[in-house]
Amino acid sequence: MSATPAPARRPLTVALTGLNATDSPGAGVAVARALRESPDFEVRLIGLSYEALEPGIYLRELFQKTYQLPYPAAGSAALYERLDYIQQQEKLDVIIPNFDAELPLFSRLEARLRALGIRLLVPTLAQQEARDKLNLSAFGAAHGLPVPATEVLPHAGALPAAAEALGYPLVLKGRWYEAQIVHNLAQAHTAFQHLQARWGLPLLAQRFVAGQELNVAGLADGRGHCLSAVAMRKLTITDKGKAWAGITIEEESLTALAHRFAEVSQWRGAFELELLRTAAGELFILEINPRFPAWIYLTAAAGHNQPAALLHLALGEAVAPFGEVAVGKMFIRCAWDLVADYVDFQQIAGLGETSSPTTSTNYLSCPPEIL
């Protein structure tokens, strides 16, 4: 008797941002790898970049082509015009944005992009605002979610009062990214100037909490249901506070927080909880990120391919809650020299897009699963 052939995977063209696979990586490359393993879709991947040296641009084994986008500061009109052009060339089915700063623009454009044939699954503007760093403390208090005490810093003159209220050491955070621990007012002023120059105002001061760093990657359906929650314990942390190695764990208190967040916020799409557990066992939510984390490929390895499930949700298809997480799955990042053709750099820097590859030349001498 002949074996029953496996059902054909549906073709889908998906565009991703977050191709900056550096020491402070975006999620784009990890999302791409997870999508390539989807059992339901045969994905054709298009990269969307902001800088000409984002490493993902040159991973032609993953991305068929890459287009440069205007910076988020250019506004939604400029982004729509660029995506309209890209849609005429590529006939995108879904876009998955992977940067905090661009998400409000995509949320504003969701209806217009749908009219072009492009589907999204992104949180609403109200949802993004509620969990924003500026509002996280109040959000936590309103919904019984544990968040360290936080003060908003509209200017450097607010530092002394915030330090007196929170005590030293305290954590200064940029509006979008980056944080520094400071131990006195002089250090606080130095860190303030650095963070302001990089991320603008306001900044935040948060009470420092010592303990073990944990993360939960989640996917919610927009109706109060958390379909997947994968918890990870950091094993190695860079000087920028990014996980360089981690391991999946199973702990009810962590997944309960993810389910609670999805319920009270009615969250749509991907999210990440950045958590800290003290020596006394207390859990605190340090941040809630409104998109996939850079370690999201680990969820696929743990049996919860969240990016692939998001495609179904974006297309309006039902997704059942995932089952158990495979515990003990580890990721370890590596620094690897990616060799590319200078012509690709010239094209993305000068023309704003790369050409479609005409050969199958592969300059990678490492297997793609470790990238």
C-alpha contacts under 8 A as a table, 3 or more apart, distances in Angstrom:
res1	aa1	res2	aa2	distance
8	A	40	D	7.82
9	R	39	P	6.83
9	R	40	D	4.90
9	R	41	F	4.69
9	R	42	E	5.33
10	R	40	D	6.26
10	R	41	F	4.60
10	R	42	E	5.56
11	P	41	F	5.75
11	P	42	E	4.61
11	P	43	V	5.86
11	P	44	R	7.45
12	L	41	F	6.36
12	L	42	E	6.08
12	L	43	V	4.86
12	L	44	R	6.13
12	L	92	L	7.87
12	L	93	D	6.24
12	L	94	V	7.96
13	T	43	V	5.67
13	T	44	R	4.66
13	T	45	L	5.96
13	T	46	I	7.33
13	T	90	E	7.79
13	T	91	K	7.20
13	T	92	L	5.11
13	T	93	D	5.32
13	T	94	V	6.77
14	V	43	V	6.60
14	V	44	R	6.18
14	V	45	L	5.11
14	V	46	I	6.11
14	V	92	L	5.92
14	V	93	D	5.92
14	V	94	V	4.90
14	V	95	I	5.66
14	V	96	I	7.50
15	A	45	L	5.75
15	A	46	I	4.46
15	A	47	G	5.63
15	A	48	L	6.60
15	A	92	L	6.88
15	A	94	V	6.43
15	A	95	I	4.70
15	A	96	I	6.35
16	L	19	L	7.77
16	L	28	G	5.83
16	L	31	V	8.00
16	L	32	A	7.59
16	L	45	L	7.45
16	L	46	I	6.44
16	L	47	G	5.26
16	L	48	L	5.69
16	L	95	I	5.92
16	L	96	I	5.12
16	L	97	P	5.96
16	L	98	N	7.23
17	T	27	A	7.98
17	T	28	G	5.55
17	T	47	G	6.25
17	T	48	L	4.75
17	T	49	S	5.98
17	T	96	I	6.89
17	T	97	P	5.27
17	T	98	N	5.49
17	T	99	F	7.22
18	G	21	A	7.81
18	G	25	P	7.74
18	G	26	G	4.48
18	G	27	A	5.39
18	G	28	G	4.25
18	G	29	V	7.30
18	G	48	L	7.60
18	G	49	S	7.03
18	G	97	P	7.29
18	G	98	N	5.15
18	G	99	F	6.20
19	L	25	P	7.82
19	L	26	G	6.03
19	L	27	A	7.07
19	L	28	G	4.89
19	L	29	V	5.86
19	L	47	G	7.27
19	L	48	L	7.47
19	L	49	S	6.33
19	L	54	E	5.58
19	L	55	P	6.32
19	L	56	G	4.52
19	L	57	I	6.68
20	N	24	S	7.84
20	N	25	P	5.46
20	N	26	G	5.31
20	N	28	G	7.59
20	N	53	L	7.97
20	N	54	E	4.50
20	N	55	P	5.77
20	N	56	G	6.35
21	A	24	S	7.22
21	A	25	P	4.43
21	A	26	G	5.93
21	A	27	A	7.76
21	A	28	G	7.91
21	A	29	V	6.85
21	A	54	E	6.80
21	A	55	P	5.67
21	A	56	G	6.40
22	T	25	P	4.79
22	T	26	G	7.84
22	T	54	E	8.00
22	T	55	P	7.41
23	D	238	T	7.98
23	D	242	K	7.87
24	S	240	K	7.35
24	S	242	K	6.61
25	P	294	A	6.03
26	G	29	V	7.57
26	G	98	N	6.80
26	G	99	F	7.20
26	G	293	P	7.39
26	G	294	A	5.35
27	A	30	A	5.39
27	A	31	V	5.98
27	A	98	N	5.95
27	A	292	F	6.29
27	A	293	P	5.63
27	A	294	A	3.92
27	A	295	W	7.09
27	A	296	I	7.04
28	G	31	V	5.12
28	G	32	A	6.08
28	G	56	G	7.63
28	G	98	N	6.38
28	G	294	A	7.52
29	V	32	A	5.00
29	V	33	R	6.31
29	V	56	G	6.15
30	A	33	R	5.18
30	A	34	A	6.35
30	A	294	A	6.35
30	A	295	W	6.74
30	A	296	I	6.07
30	A	297	Y	5.11
31	V	34	A	5.13
31	V	35	L	6.16
31	V	292	F	7.94
31	V	296	I	6.60
31	V	297	Y	6.41
31	V	307	P	6.02
32	A	35	L	5.14
32	A	36	R	6.25
32	A	45	L	7.24
32	A	62	L	6.81
33	R	36	R	5.22
33	R	37	E	6.79
33	R	62	L	7.49
33	R	297	Y	6.81
33	R	369	E	7.99
34	A	37	E	5.33
34	A	38	S	6.83
34	A	296	I	7.98
34	A	297	Y	5.57
34	A	300	A	6.11
34	A	305	N	6.50
34	A	307	P	6.31
34	A	308	A	6.77
35	L	38	S	5.17
35	L	41	F	7.97
35	L	43	V	6.87
35	L	307	P	6.15
35	L	308	A	5.29
36	R	42	E	7.27
36	R	43	V	6.35
37	E	308	A	7.99
38	S	41	F	5.66
38	S	42	E	7.41
38	S	305	N	7.61
38	S	308	A	5.54
44	R	63	F	7.55
44	R	64	Q	6.91
45	L	62	L	6.62
45	L	63	F	4.94
45	L	64	Q	5.85
45	L	65	K	7.56
46	I	63	F	5.29
46	I	64	Q	5.74
46	I	65	K	5.26
46	I	66	T	5.64
46	I	67	Y	7.78
47	G	56	G	7.59
47	G	57	I	6.59
47	G	63	F	5.84
47	G	64	Q	7.70
47	G	65	K	6.15
47	G	66	T	4.20
47	G	67	Y	6.26
48	L	66	T	5.59
48	L	67	Y	5.08
48	L	68	Q	5.69
48	L	69	L	6.36
49	S	52	A	7.31
49	S	54	E	6.95
49	S	57	I	7.37
49	S	66	T	6.96
49	S	67	Y	6.22
49	S	68	Q	4.72
49	S	69	L	5.89
50	Y	54	E	7.78
50	Y	68	Q	5.50
50	Y	69	L	5.44
50	Y	70	P	6.69
50	Y	71	Y	6.41
51	E	54	E	5.71
51	E	68	Q	7.34
51	E	349	A	7.98
52	A	57	I	7.84
52	A	68	Q	7.82
52	A	345	F	6.39
52	A	348	I	5.83
52	A	349	A	5.33
53	L	57	I	7.54
53	L	345	F	7.38
54	E	57	I	5.91
54	E	58	Y	7.95
55	P	58	Y	5.74
55	P	59	L	7.07
55	P	338	L	7.77
56	G	59	L	5.20
56	G	63	F	7.74
57	I	60	R	7.15
57	I	63	F	7.13
57	I	65	K	7.84
57	I	66	T	6.08
58	Y	338	L	7.84
58	Y	340	A	6.14
58	Y	344	D	7.41
59	L	62	L	5.58
59	L	63	F	6.25
60	R	63	F	4.96
60	R	64	Q	5.96
60	R	65	K	7.45
60	R	357	P	7.40
60	R	362	N	7.98
61	E	64	Q	7.39
61	E	362	N	7.33
63	F	66	T	6.88
64	Q	356	S	6.07
64	Q	357	P	6.90
65	K	353	E	7.40
65	K	354	T	5.73
65	K	355	S	6.31
65	K	356	S	5.45
65	K	357	P	7.64
66	T	348	I	7.62
66	T	353	E	5.53
66	T	354	T	5.48
66	T	355	S	8.00
67	Y	86	I	7.58
67	Y	348	I	7.06
67	Y	352	G	5.76
67	Y	353	E	4.23
67	Y	354	T	6.65
68	Q	348	I	6.75
68	Q	352	G	4.93
68	Q	353	E	5.98
69	L	79	L	6.89
69	L	82	R	6.76
69	L	352	G	7.90
70	P	74	A	6.32
70	P	78	A	6.77
70	P	79	L	6.26
70	P	82	R	7.70
71	Y	74	A	5.66
71	Y	75	G	7.90
72	P	75	G	5.67
72	P	76	S	7.61
72	P	79	L	7.68
72	P	101	A	6.62
72	P	102	E	5.50
72	P	105	L	7.37
74	A	77	A	7.89
74	A	78	A	6.08
74	A	79	L	7.55
75	G	78	A	5.77
75	G	79	L	6.56
75	G	105	L	7.04
76	S	79	L	5.00
76	S	80	Y	5.99
76	S	105	L	5.25
76	S	106	F	7.67
76	S	108	R	7.41
76	S	109	L	7.07
77	A	80	Y	5.15
77	A	81	E	6.21
78	A	81	E	5.21
78	A	82	R	6.34
79	L	82	R	5.21
79	L	83	L	6.15
79	L	105	L	7.77
80	Y	83	L	5.09
80	Y	84	D	5.96
80	Y	109	L	7.16
80	Y	113	L	7.81
81	E	84	D	5.14
81	E	85	Y	6.47
82	R	85	Y	5.21
82	R	86	I	6.32
83	L	86	I	4.89
83	L	87	Q	5.92
84	D	87	Q	5.12
84	D	88	Q	6.40
84	D	116	L	7.46
85	Y	88	Q	5.25
85	Y	89	Q	6.67
86	I	89	Q	5.16
86	I	90	E	6.01
86	I	91	K	7.76
87	Q	90	E	5.17
87	Q	91	K	4.87
87	Q	92	L	5.76
87	Q	116	L	7.49
88	Q	91	K	6.10
91	K	117	G	7.75
92	L	95	I	7.37
92	L	117	G	7.25
92	L	118	I	5.91
93	D	117	G	6.41
93	D	118	I	4.95
93	D	119	R	6.07
94	V	118	I	5.27
94	V	119	R	4.65
94	V	120	L	5.88
94	V	311	L	7.28
94	V	314	A	7.19
94	V	315	L	7.97
95	I	118	I	6.91
95	I	119	R	6.54
95	I	120	L	5.76
96	I	120	L	6.65
96	I	121	L	7.53
97	P	102	E	7.29
97	P	103	L	6.62
97	P	106	F	7.71
97	P	291	R	7.64
98	N	103	L	7.80
98	N	291	R	5.82
98	N	292	F	6.46
99	F	102	E	5.65
99	F	103	L	6.52
99	F	291	R	7.14
100	D	103	L	5.49
100	D	104	P	7.96
100	D	176	W	7.03
100	D	289	N	7.43
100	D	290	P	6.59
100	D	291	R	7.15
101	A	104	P	6.96
101	A	176	W	7.00
102	E	105	L	5.53
102	E	106	F	6.59
103	L	106	F	5.12
103	L	107	S	6.13
103	L	122	V	7.41
104	P	107	S	5.04
104	P	108	R	6.23
104	P	124	T	7.97
104	P	125	L	6.11
104	P	128	Q	7.68
105	L	108	R	5.17
105	L	109	L	6.25
106	F	109	L	5.01
106	F	110	E	5.89
106	F	122	V	7.66
107	S	110	E	5.23
107	S	122	V	6.39
107	S	123	P	6.98
107	S	124	T	5.98
107	S	125	L	6.38
108	R	111	A	7.66
108	R	125	L	7.61
109	L	112	R	5.28
109	L	113	L	5.94
110	E	113	L	5.21
110	E	114	R	6.12
110	E	119	R	7.58
110	E	120	L	6.61
111	A	114	R	5.09
111	A	115	A	6.44
112	R	115	A	5.12
112	R	116	L	6.70
113	L	116	L	5.00
113	L	117	G	6.50
113	L	118	I	5.22
113	L	119	R	6.95
114	R	117	G	4.94
114	R	118	I	4.79
114	R	119	R	5.45
114	R	120	L	7.80
115	A	118	I	7.24
119	R	314	A	5.80
119	R	315	L	6.51
120	L	314	A	5.36
121	L	268	R	6.49
121	L	269	G	5.53
121	L	310	L	7.23
121	L	313	L	6.98
121	L	314	A	4.91
122	V	268	R	5.76
122	V	269	G	5.49
122	V	270	A	7.58
123	P	127	Q	5.90
123	P	128	Q	6.30
123	P	267	W	6.17
123	P	268	R	4.70
123	P	269	G	6.30
123	P	290	P	7.26
124	T	127	Q	5.15
124	T	128	Q	6.29
124	T	268	R	7.36
125	L	128	Q	5.13
125	L	129	E	6.11
126	A	129	E	5.09
126	A	130	A	6.14
127	Q	130	A	5.21
127	Q	131	R	6.64
127	Q	265	S	6.54
127	Q	266	Q	7.97
127	Q	267	W	6.78
128	Q	131	R	5.64
128	Q	132	D	6.01
128	Q	290	P	6.74
129	E	132	D	5.03
129	E	135	N	7.23
130	A	135	N	5.97
130	A	136	L	6.82
130	A	139	F	6.30
131	R	135	N	6.06
131	R	136	L	5.00
131	R	139	F	6.54
131	R	288	I	6.29
132	D	135	N	5.29
132	D	136	L	5.68
132	D	288	I	7.55
133	K	136	L	5.12
133	K	137	S	7.84
133	K	175	R	7.32
133	K	204	L	7.71
133	K	287	E	6.81
133	K	288	I	7.90
134	L	137	S	7.63
134	L	152	V	6.46
134	L	204	L	7.14
135	N	138	A	5.51
135	N	139	F	6.09
136	L	139	F	4.90
136	L	140	G	5.99
136	L	147	V	7.33
136	L	287	E	7.52
136	L	288	I	7.98
137	S	140	G	5.20
137	S	141	A	6.29
137	S	147	V	5.70
137	S	148	P	7.08
137	S	149	A	6.57
137	S	150	T	6.23
138	A	141	A	5.07
138	A	142	A	6.13
139	F	142	A	5.17
139	F	143	H	6.33
139	F	145	L	7.73
140	G	143	H	5.34
140	G	144	G	5.67
140	G	145	L	4.30
140	G	146	P	5.91
140	G	147	V	5.84
141	A	144	G	5.45
141	A	145	L	6.35
141	A	146	P	7.38
141	A	147	V	7.72
142	A	145	L	7.82
143	H	264	V	6.97
145	L	257	L	7.64
145	L	261	F	7.99
145	L	285	I	7.42
146	P	283	L	6.90
146	P	284	F	5.00
146	P	285	I	5.87
147	V	284	F	5.27
147	V	285	I	4.98
147	V	286	L	6.26
148	P	206	Q	6.56
148	P	207	R	5.84
148	P	208	F	7.78
148	P	209	V	7.55
148	P	284	F	6.53
148	P	285	I	7.32
148	P	286	L	6.93
149	A	166	L	7.18
149	A	206	Q	5.87
149	A	207	R	5.52
150	T	166	L	7.81
150	T	204	L	6.86
150	T	205	A	5.65
150	T	206	Q	4.28
150	T	207	R	6.34
151	E	162	A	6.15
151	E	204	L	5.79
151	E	205	A	5.12
151	E	206	Q	6.33
152	V	202	P	6.71
152	V	203	L	6.17
152	V	204	L	4.66
152	V	205	A	6.37
153	L	156	A	6.96
153	L	158	A	5.69
153	L	159	L	6.90
153	L	162	A	7.91
153	L	201	L	7.71
153	L	202	P	5.42
153	L	203	L	4.99
153	L	204	L	5.38
153	L	205	A	6.89
154	P	158	A	7.00
154	P	201	L	6.12
154	P	202	P	4.47
154	P	203	L	6.55
155	H	158	A	5.82
155	H	159	L	7.79
155	H	201	L	7.27
155	H	202	P	6.85
155	H	203	L	7.91
156	A	159	L	5.58
156	A	189	H	7.01
156	A	192	F	6.89
157	G	160	P	7.01
158	A	161	A	5.81
158	A	162	A	6.32
159	L	162	A	5.16
159	L	163	A	6.02
159	L	185	L	7.64
159	L	188	A	7.42
159	L	189	H	7.69
160	P	163	A	5.15
160	P	164	E	6.19
160	P	185	L	7.10
161	A	164	E	5.12
161	A	165	A	6.20
162	A	165	A	5.10
162	A	166	L	6.05
162	A	167	G	7.98
162	A	205	A	6.83
163	A	166	L	5.21
163	A	167	G	5.16
163	A	168	Y	6.65
163	A	170	L	7.22
163	A	185	L	7.73
163	A	205	A	7.92
164	E	167	G	5.39
166	L	170	L	6.92
166	L	206	Q	7.15
166	L	207	R	5.32
167	G	170	L	6.49
167	G	207	R	7.10
168	Y	182	V	7.27
168	Y	183	H	5.42
168	Y	184	N	6.70
168	Y	207	R	7.92
168	Y	208	F	7.54
169	P	181	I	6.54
169	P	182	V	5.53
169	P	183	H	4.50
169	P	184	N	7.26
169	P	207	R	7.59
169	P	208	F	5.98
170	L	181	I	5.73
170	L	182	V	5.66
170	L	183	H	6.76
170	L	205	A	6.65
170	L	206	Q	5.94
170	L	207	R	5.15
170	L	208	F	4.75
171	V	179	A	6.54
171	V	180	Q	5.62
171	V	181	I	4.49
171	V	182	V	6.30
171	V	204	L	8.00
171	V	205	A	5.55
171	V	206	Q	5.08
171	V	207	R	6.32
171	V	208	F	5.71
172	L	179	A	5.47
172	L	180	Q	5.31
172	L	181	I	6.36
172	L	182	V	7.39
172	L	188	A	7.56
172	L	191	A	7.32
172	L	192	F	7.24
172	L	203	L	7.03
172	L	204	L	5.63
172	L	205	A	4.64
172	L	206	Q	6.49
173	K	177	Y	7.09
173	K	178	E	5.92
173	K	179	A	4.25
173	K	180	Q	6.59
173	K	195	L	7.34
173	K	203	L	5.82
173	K	204	L	5.08
173	K	205	A	6.38
173	K	206	Q	7.75
174	G	177	Y	5.23
174	G	178	E	5.47
174	G	179	A	6.20
174	G	195	L	5.51
174	G	196	Q	7.08
174	G	198	R	7.87
174	G	199	W	5.70
174	G	200	G	7.52
174	G	201	L	7.92
174	G	202	P	7.81
174	G	203	L	5.22
174	G	204	L	6.72
175	R	199	W	5.78
175	R	200	G	6.80
175	R	201	L	6.67
175	R	202	P	6.35
175	R	203	L	5.50
175	R	204	L	7.31
176	W	199	W	6.55
177	Y	199	W	7.40
178	E	195	L	7.60
178	E	240	K	7.18
179	A	195	L	7.99
179	A	240	K	7.83
180	Q	191	A	6.78
181	I	208	F	7.74
182	V	185	L	7.84
182	V	187	Q	5.55
182	V	188	A	5.56
182	V	191	A	7.62
183	H	187	Q	6.54
183	H	188	A	7.41
184	N	187	Q	5.48
184	N	188	A	6.20
185	L	188	A	4.81
185	L	189	H	6.20
186	A	189	H	5.30
186	A	190	T	6.44
187	Q	190	T	5.14
187	Q	191	A	6.10
188	A	191	A	5.16
188	A	192	F	5.91
189	H	192	F	4.93
189	H	193	Q	6.29
190	T	193	Q	5.39
190	T	194	H	6.47
191	A	194	H	5.11
191	A	195	L	6.10
192	F	195	L	5.26
192	F	196	Q	5.89
192	F	203	L	7.72
193	Q	196	Q	5.18
193	Q	197	A	6.11
194	H	197	A	5.31
194	H	198	R	6.45
195	L	198	R	5.16
195	L	199	W	5.84
195	L	200	G	7.13
195	L	203	L	7.61
196	Q	199	W	5.35
196	Q	200	G	4.44
196	Q	201	L	5.90
196	Q	202	P	7.79
196	Q	203	L	7.14
197	A	200	G	5.91
200	G	203	L	7.53
209	V	276	L	7.63
209	V	278	T	7.35
210	A	276	L	7.68
210	A	277	R	7.94
210	A	278	T	6.08
211	G	276	L	5.89
211	G	277	R	5.23
211	G	278	T	4.24
211	G	279	A	6.05
212	Q	276	L	5.45
212	Q	277	R	5.13
212	Q	278	T	6.43
212	Q	279	A	7.92
213	E	233	R	6.55
213	E	234	K	6.11
213	E	274	E	7.57
213	E	275	L	5.92
213	E	276	L	4.66
213	E	277	R	6.62
214	L	231	A	7.25
214	L	232	M	5.85
214	L	233	R	4.70
214	L	234	K	6.10
214	L	274	E	6.29
214	L	275	L	4.98
214	L	276	L	5.82
214	L	277	R	7.46
215	N	231	A	5.71
215	N	232	M	5.22
215	N	233	R	6.47
215	N	234	K	7.73
215	N	272	E	6.90
215	N	273	L	5.56
215	N	274	E	4.79
215	N	275	L	5.66
216	V	229	A	6.25
216	V	230	V	5.40
216	V	231	A	4.27
216	V	232	M	6.14
216	V	254	L	7.13
216	V	255	T	7.37
216	V	258	A	7.20
216	V	272	E	5.54
216	V	273	L	5.08
216	V	274	E	6.81
216	V	275	L	7.87
217	A	228	S	7.88
217	A	229	A	5.65
217	A	230	V	5.28
217	A	231	A	6.54
217	A	270	A	7.57
217	A	271	F	6.07
217	A	272	E	4.54
217	A	273	L	6.62
217	A	292	F	6.93
217	A	293	P	6.94
217	A	296	I	7.08
217	A	299	T	7.74
218	G	226	C	6.92
218	G	227	L	7.52
218	G	228	S	5.41
218	G	229	A	4.46
218	G	230	V	6.53
218	G	258	A	6.72
218	G	270	A	5.80
218	G	271	F	5.20
218	G	272	E	5.92
218	G	273	L	7.96
218	G	292	F	7.98
218	G	306	Q	7.72
219	L	226	C	5.87
219	L	227	L	5.67
219	L	228	S	5.31
219	L	229	A	6.83
219	L	268	R	7.84
219	L	269	G	5.40
219	L	270	A	4.58
219	L	271	F	6.31
219	L	306	Q	6.49
219	L	310	L	7.54
220	A	223	R	7.71
220	A	224	G	7.09
220	A	225	H	5.61
220	A	226	C	4.34
220	A	227	L	5.52
220	A	228	S	7.27
220	A	262	A	6.12
220	A	266	Q	7.88
220	A	267	W	5.82
220	A	268	R	5.55
220	A	269	G	5.14
220	A	270	A	6.52
220	A	271	F	7.99
221	D	224	G	6.81
221	D	225	H	5.81
221	D	226	C	6.71
221	D	227	L	6.99
221	D	266	Q	7.88
221	D	267	W	6.85
221	D	268	R	5.36
221	D	269	G	6.15
221	D	313	L	7.14
222	G	225	H	7.03
222	G	262	A	7.86
222	G	266	Q	5.00
222	G	267	W	4.77
222	G	268	R	3.96
222	G	269	G	6.96
223	R	263	E	7.58
223	R	266	Q	5.29
223	R	267	W	7.22
223	R	268	R	7.69
224	G	262	A	5.26
224	G	263	E	3.95
224	G	264	V	6.89
224	G	265	S	7.12
224	G	266	Q	4.35
224	G	267	W	6.58
225	H	259	H	6.97
225	H	262	A	6.04
225	H	263	E	6.07
225	H	266	Q	7.53
226	C	229	A	7.07
226	C	258	A	7.07
226	C	259	H	5.25
226	C	262	A	5.61
226	C	263	E	7.46
226	C	321	P	7.49
227	L	319	V	7.62
227	L	320	A	6.82
227	L	321	P	4.23
227	L	322	F	6.02
228	S	304	H	6.80
228	S	306	Q	7.16
228	S	321	P	6.27
228	S	322	F	5.59
229	A	255	T	5.79
229	A	258	A	6.51
229	A	259	H	7.82
230	V	248	T	7.10
230	V	249	I	7.83
230	V	255	T	7.37
230	V	299	T	6.31
230	V	302	A	7.96
230	V	304	H	7.56
230	V	325	V	6.68
231	A	248	T	5.73
231	A	249	I	5.60
231	A	250	E	6.61
231	A	251	E	7.53
231	A	254	L	6.80
231	A	255	T	7.06
232	M	246	G	6.15
232	M	247	I	5.32
232	M	248	T	4.38
232	M	249	I	5.65
233	R	246	G	5.44
233	R	247	I	5.43
233	R	248	T	6.44
233	R	249	I	6.78
234	K	237	I	6.87
234	K	243	A	5.79
234	K	244	W	7.73
234	K	245	A	6.10
234	K	246	G	4.34
234	K	247	I	6.72
235	L	243	A	7.31
235	L	244	W	7.44
235	L	245	A	5.14
235	L	246	G	4.82
235	L	247	I	7.11
236	T	243	A	5.85
236	T	244	W	5.18
236	T	245	A	4.95
236	T	246	G	6.89
237	I	240	K	7.74
237	I	241	G	5.53
237	I	242	K	5.36
237	I	243	A	4.61
237	I	244	W	5.50
237	I	245	A	7.25
238	T	241	G	5.16
238	T	242	K	5.25
238	T	243	A	6.46
238	T	244	W	6.43
239	D	242	K	7.41
243	A	246	G	6.70
244	W	331	F	7.95
244	W	332	I	6.00
244	W	333	R	5.41
245	A	330	M	7.14
245	A	331	F	5.36
245	A	332	I	4.32
245	A	333	R	6.26
246	G	330	M	5.58
246	G	331	F	5.51
246	G	332	I	6.84
247	I	327	V	7.75
247	I	328	G	5.71
247	I	329	K	5.49
247	I	330	M	4.26
247	I	331	F	6.54
248	T	298	L	7.87
248	T	302	A	7.43
248	T	325	V	7.94
248	T	326	A	7.28
248	T	327	V	5.14
248	T	328	G	5.22
248	T	329	K	5.36
248	T	330	M	6.51
249	I	327	V	5.15
249	I	328	G	6.37
250	E	325	V	7.12
250	E	327	V	6.30
251	E	254	L	5.65
251	E	255	T	6.70
252	E	255	T	5.31
252	E	256	A	5.86
253	S	256	A	5.07
253	S	257	L	6.43
254	L	257	L	5.34
254	L	258	A	6.69
255	T	258	A	5.01
255	T	259	H	6.25
256	A	259	H	5.10
256	A	260	R	6.01
257	L	260	R	4.97
257	L	261	F	6.08
258	A	261	F	5.15
258	A	262	A	6.24
258	A	273	L	7.27
259	H	262	A	5.16
259	H	263	E	6.13
260	R	263	E	5.13
260	R	264	V	6.22
261	F	264	V	5.45
261	F	265	S	5.94
261	F	266	Q	7.97
261	F	267	W	7.75
262	A	265	S	5.44
262	A	266	Q	5.41
262	A	267	W	5.14
263	E	266	Q	5.31
263	E	267	W	7.36
269	G	291	R	7.51
269	G	310	L	6.81
270	A	290	P	6.43
270	A	291	R	4.77
270	A	292	F	5.42
270	A	310	L	7.76
271	F	288	I	6.96
271	F	289	N	5.54
271	F	290	P	4.69
271	F	291	R	4.65
271	F	292	F	5.72
271	F	293	P	7.71
272	E	288	I	5.69
272	E	289	N	4.99
272	E	290	P	6.70
272	E	291	R	6.65
272	E	292	F	6.45
272	E	293	P	6.34
273	L	285	I	6.70
273	L	286	L	7.71
273	L	287	E	6.14
273	L	288	I	4.77
273	L	289	N	6.49
274	E	285	I	5.92
274	E	286	L	5.47
274	E	287	E	5.14
274	E	288	I	6.24
274	E	289	N	7.78
275	L	283	L	6.78
275	L	284	F	5.56
275	L	285	I	4.62
275	L	286	L	5.54
275	L	287	E	7.32
276	L	283	L	5.71
276	L	284	F	5.27
276	L	285	I	6.63
276	L	286	L	6.99
277	R	280	A	7.88
277	R	281	G	5.75
277	R	282	E	5.40
277	R	283	L	4.54
277	R	284	F	6.47
278	T	281	G	5.16
278	T	282	E	5.25
278	T	283	L	6.68
279	A	282	E	7.48
285	I	288	I	7.35
289	N	292	F	7.76
289	N	293	P	7.84
292	F	296	I	6.21
293	P	296	I	5.43
294	A	297	Y	7.84
295	W	298	L	5.89
295	W	299	T	7.98
295	W	331	F	7.82
296	I	299	T	5.54
296	I	300	A	7.46
296	I	306	Q	7.76
297	Y	300	A	5.35
297	Y	301	A	6.65
297	Y	305	N	7.67
298	L	301	A	4.97
298	L	302	A	6.19
298	L	329	K	7.31
298	L	330	M	7.32
298	L	331	F	6.56
299	T	302	A	4.95
299	T	303	G	6.42
299	T	304	H	5.01
299	T	305	N	5.60
299	T	306	Q	6.61
300	A	303	G	5.22
300	A	304	H	4.96
300	A	305	N	3.90
300	A	306	Q	6.83
301	A	304	H	7.29
301	A	305	N	7.55
301	A	326	A	7.83
301	A	329	K	6.88
302	A	305	N	7.87
302	A	325	V	5.53
302	A	326	A	4.50
302	A	327	V	6.99
302	A	329	K	6.29
303	G	324	E	7.81
303	G	325	V	6.16
303	G	326	A	6.28
304	H	322	F	6.47
304	H	325	V	6.96
305	N	308	A	5.57
305	N	309	A	6.38
306	Q	309	A	5.02
306	Q	310	L	6.11
307	P	310	L	5.02
307	P	311	L	6.68
308	A	311	L	5.37
308	A	312	H	7.12
309	A	312	H	5.34
309	A	313	L	6.58
309	A	319	V	6.80
310	L	313	L	5.01
310	L	314	A	6.03
311	L	314	A	5.08
311	L	315	L	6.25
312	H	315	L	5.19
312	H	316	G	6.44
312	H	317	E	5.03
312	H	318	A	6.86
312	H	319	V	6.87
313	L	316	G	5.05
313	L	317	E	5.21
313	L	318	A	6.36
313	L	319	V	6.76
314	A	317	E	7.37
326	A	329	K	6.65
333	R	370	I	7.56
333	R	371	L	7.48
334	C	370	I	7.52
334	C	371	L	7.27
336	W	371	L	7.94
338	L	363	Y	7.36
338	L	364	L	6.52
339	V	363	Y	5.80
339	V	364	L	7.02
340	A	344	D	7.51
340	A	363	Y	6.74
341	D	344	D	5.74
341	D	345	F	7.31
342	Y	345	F	5.15
342	Y	346	Q	6.29
343	V	346	Q	4.99
343	V	347	Q	6.12
344	D	347	Q	5.13
344	D	348	I	6.24
344	D	354	T	5.83
344	D	355	S	7.59
345	F	348	I	5.34
345	F	349	A	5.89
345	F	354	T	8.00
346	Q	349	A	5.25
346	Q	350	G	5.60
346	Q	351	L	7.59
347	Q	350	G	5.26
347	Q	351	L	5.07
347	Q	352	G	6.44
347	Q	353	E	5.84
347	Q	354	T	5.30
347	Q	355	S	7.47
348	I	351	L	5.56
348	I	352	G	4.43
348	I	353	E	4.51
348	I	354	T	5.36
349	A	352	G	5.77
349	A	353	E	7.77
351	L	354	T	7.78
357	P	360	S	7.31
364	L	367	P	7.48
364	L	368	P	7.92
366	C	370	I	7.38
367	P	370	I	6.18
367	P	371	L	7.62
368	P	371	L	5.40
